[in-house]
Amino acid sequence: MDYPDRIKTIIYEELLHFSHLQEQRMELELKEIQEMVQLHQLKGVPGNLSTIHVLDCIGQHEPINHSAIAEKLKMSKASITKISKKLLALDLIHRTQLNDNRKEVYFRLTPQGKKLFELHRALHEAEEQRFMRFLDDYSESELQTMLKFFQGMARYISER
């Protein structure tokens, strides 16, 4: 096997390893959120991160309709409809209509949803700061290469 093929093989093996680590990290993040919910005595916690990220999107952009949520999170409208029903049932969001448009439904956080949103934001801000410190070890050209790689990976995964 020549050198470029060997490097590609190593990259693929590292990608698989990264995928497994990322899955574990996502499970840990959900567990941390569930622990924080219990600590703060909040009732009802979404069972997966996609649901928490929809809640987060609503909190950042409220009032927001389900089409805009789907666009911002790059998820299907059907997924957003399903998730919003869960969030409504958990009393984390409520439906509202704007005065000038009675036809379209918008979502806002309930007080319970705002507490969960704030807890999730705090977790994400701490993680983002850790990640930025990690990236400080790389040059600008290395960061450009990483960006190109992750953009390509996103296209690759989306197309599959």
GIMO-V625334 format. One record per residue. N is the residue number from 1. RES is the residue in three letters. PSI is psi in degrees with one decimal (NA if undefined). Layout:
# GIMO-V625334
n & res & psi
N & RES & PSI
N & RES & PSI
This chain:
# GIMO-V625334
n & res & psi
1 & MET & 130.1
2 & ASP & 168.3
3 & TYR & -49.4
4 & PRO & -38.8
5 & ASP & -38.0
6 & ARG & -42.4
7 & ILE & -42.5
8 & LYS & -39.8
9 & THR & -43.7
10 & ILE & -41.9
11 & ILE & -43.6
12 & TYR & -44.7
13 & GLU & -39.9
14 & GLU & -36.2
15 & LEU & -43.9
16 & LEU & -45.3
17 & HIS & -44.9
18 & PHE & -42.2
19 & SER & -43.0
20 & HIS & -43.3
21 & LEU & -39.9
22 & GLN & -40.5
23 & GLU & -44.4
24 & GLN & -39.5
25 & ARG & -40.4
26 & MET & -40.7
27 & GLU & -40.7
28 & LEU & -41.7
29 & GLU & -43.3
30 & LEU & -41.5
31 & LYS & -41.9
32 & GLU & -42.2
33 & ILE & -43.5
34 & GLN & -39.1
35 & GLU & -40.4
36 & MET & -37.3
37 & VAL & -44.6
38 & GLN & -44.1
39 & LEU & -40.1
40 & HIS & 6.4
41 & GLN & 44.2
42 & LEU & 147.4
43 & LYS & 148.4
44 & GLY & 112.6
45 & VAL & 135.0
46 & PRO & 147.1
47 & GLY & -4.1
48 & ASN & 165.2
49 & LEU & -29.9
50 & SER & -40.7
51 & THR & -40.8
52 & ILE & -36.7
53 & HIS & -31.6
54 & VAL & -44.1
55 & LEU & -43.4
56 & ASP & -43.1
57 & CYS & -42.2
58 & ILE & -45.3
59 & GLY & -35.4
60 & GLN & -27.4
61 & HIS & 12.2
62 & GLU & 144.4
63 & PRO & 143.2
64 & ILE & 142.1
65 & ASN & 171.1
66 & HIS & -28.0
67 & SER & -41.4
68 & ALA & -37.2
69 & ILE & -46.4
70 & ALA & -42.3
71 & GLU & -46.2
72 & LYS & -36.8
73 & LEU & -1.2
74 & LYS & 47.2
75 & MET & 162.4
76 & SER & 152.9
77 & LYS & -34.9
78 & ALA & -41.1
79 & SER & -42.0
80 & ILE & -39.3
81 & THR & -45.6
82 & LYS & -46.2
83 & ILE & -40.7
84 & SER & -33.1
85 & LYS & -40.1
86 & LYS & -45.2
87 & LEU & -36.7
88 & LEU & -44.6
89 & ALA & -32.1
90 & LEU & 0.8
91 & ASP & 38.9
92 & LEU & -21.2
93 & ILE & 163.6
94 & HIS & 157.7
95 & ARG & 146.1
96 & THR & 164.6
97 & GLN & 145.2
98 & LEU & 151.0
99 & ASN & -36.7
100 & ASP & -3.6
101 & ASN & 91.3
102 & ARG & -13.5
103 & LYS & -40.7
104 & GLU & 139.5
105 & VAL & 135.8
106 & TYR & 158.0
107 & PHE & 145.7
108 & ARG & 158.5
109 & LEU & 144.3
110 & THR & 171.2
111 & PRO & -40.5
112 & GLN & -42.5
113 & GLY & -37.4
114 & LYS & -39.5
115 & LYS & -45.5
116 & LEU & -40.6
117 & PHE & -46.8
118 & GLU & -40.0
119 & LEU & -45.0
120 & HIS & -41.6
121 & ARG & -43.8
122 & ALA & -42.1
123 & LEU & -45.5
124 & HIS & -39.2
125 & GLU & -41.9
126 & ALA & -42.1
127 & GLU & -40.3
128 & GLU & -41.0
129 & GLN & -42.4
130 & ARG & -42.2
131 & PHE & -40.7
132 & MET & -40.3
133 & ARG & -38.0
134 & PHE & -43.5
135 & LEU & -18.5
136 & ASP & -20.3
137 & ASP & -4.0
138 & TYR & 148.2
139 & SER & 168.0
140 & GLU & -40.5
141 & SER & -35.7
142 & GLU & -39.3
143 & LEU & -39.6
144 & GLN & -40.6
145 & THR & -43.2
146 & MET & -43.9
147 & LEU & -46.7
148 & LYS & -42.1
149 & PHE & -49.3
150 & PHE & -34.7
151 & GLN & -43.1
152 & GLY & -41.4
153 & MET & -41.1
154 & ALA & -42.5
155 & ARG & -45.2
156 & TYR & -48.2
157 & ILE & -41.1
158 & SER & -38.7
159 & GLU & -23.5
160 & ARG & NA
